[in-house]
């Protein structure tokens, strides 16, 4: 392959992309909008526990003994209202304390305490509540009688509650923002290629000394570079390249390879620009589904692992939100690399046959 021809193809594609005012405008506005949305969202998370309490016969002085800097307790008039409050997400959990509980506490006997949790509460949040409640009641027992108490938590799950997540909403959305930019480039590059095919530009280029391999290599380099730069800009401008930047950049790079391969494939099977847009919208919808597994844990099942963006979302989430390193994402990177090479090869083969 002639390096000069490849560079000429890259320069030509960059010029054509810049002339497409729609995608040039969407590129600039998209980056600015994603960064602005990220910066405007809350940067901190409230880690205090807010509990609802139904305790009709227990004096307030004992309830105040359970309250600490990390635990806020709000009395609820009835048990049904307590359940509804937990279901609505007003409280992280609800506790029912009856007079028998205090009697058992004073006698040093084992007692059962009913606790209402959200039905979709993550396992780590449930474990945290169990530990905190046992510590709080043991501390109360030591104050009253100088010894520990035996507490059995009778757990009841009453409804959805998203409170207590220890990752801010904007950080959960960050992988979606970064990967959405990459996937959108599939539409832009695919439209560019389809336009060249419909106008006969690609066939005209192939009449010159440029080879098929050289033309597709130039387009692949341009597509990967364009998508990678946009994803890296979003991660950098939001301040998320300070921790393990190389794994993040590696994820964006192989992710850019995947979306470039998809652009080749979509353009090769589409008759015109409208076909590219139709295919791209369908693919984007499917590719965004794995993001729900990050934003709303437990809402998707293992089938999403067949979608390439699952490995992109998971890698960025592991590094940015969970403090992961190379070891946490190396399998994802290998899968993405293989998918990218396969899609790129398939798209190039189909496109070559189309141009014959």
PyMOL commands that set and color helices and strands:
alter all, ss='L'
color gray80, all
select helices_A, chain A and resi 3-19+21-40+60-66+79-88+99-107+123-145+169-199+201-207+212-237+245-269+273-295+302-306+308-320+326-355
alter helices_A, ss='H'
color red, helices_A
select strands_A, chain A and resi 49-54+71-75+93-96+111-118+151-159
alter strands_A, ss='S'
color yellow, strands_A
deselect
rebuild
show_as cartoon
